[in-house]
Amino acid sequence: MHEHELWFTALLNQYLAAPANALFQLVGFHTEDAAKPWSNYMAMELLVIGLLMLVAILVRASLSVDRPGKLQLVMENIYTFVGDQAHEIIGHGYKQRVAFFTMTFLFVVTSNLLGIVPTFESPTMYYFVPAGLAIATFLYYNGQGIQEQGILGHLKHFCGPIWLLAWFMFPLEIISHCIRPVSLTIRLFANMLAGEQVTVGFLSMVPWVIPVIFMGLHVFVSFVQAFIFMMLSMVYVGESVAHEDH
């Protein structure tokens, strides 16, 4: 699909091929070309992680209560916004989970927006990345449910409110929960791939004006998809940690 090697990917393959091969062998992952173990989506993921870490370092270095900088204010507003959404959806105990949702939102939106930067690509337009995020979300909300209510209490959610129908509802709920990572993956992957292809297509045909419009649309879709992914994660966590008496 995307066979060309980005310059950042080539840089990693030139200088960090050996560590990558050693790590992949350790986890049992085999690459097609040992000389080029880094693929574009891996390189773009590392770049996004590096950018977020750099932002965190810059905010931490200039952290101030009396005279906060612009970057600090932006990050505080994002954190507050995510916290408000989590409070509305999850309710009790939301504060301890805001960090996960904030980082999910920041990672997804940064990954999505990377595609509008020349010579880069959105890692989320490769299904591996949305799938990894979806699996992490699946493990997180189930883990939070077990931590909050224990294994038996968490499994009660799969039985439904009517015990006489538990035998019927339990397998349906299991199937429904297993479909959730697939749904999260396809929604994010398909939207970002389509946006990238449309923008690149118009750039090749009409290099001015019209591509700018689609790039603006790409920015809008990037934020919307990050918001939807975050909100669905909150809904899943809210369902898992909810008590019957709340």
Order of alpha helices (4+ residues) and beta strands (2+ residues): alpha-alpha-alpha-alpha-alpha-alpha-alpha-alpha
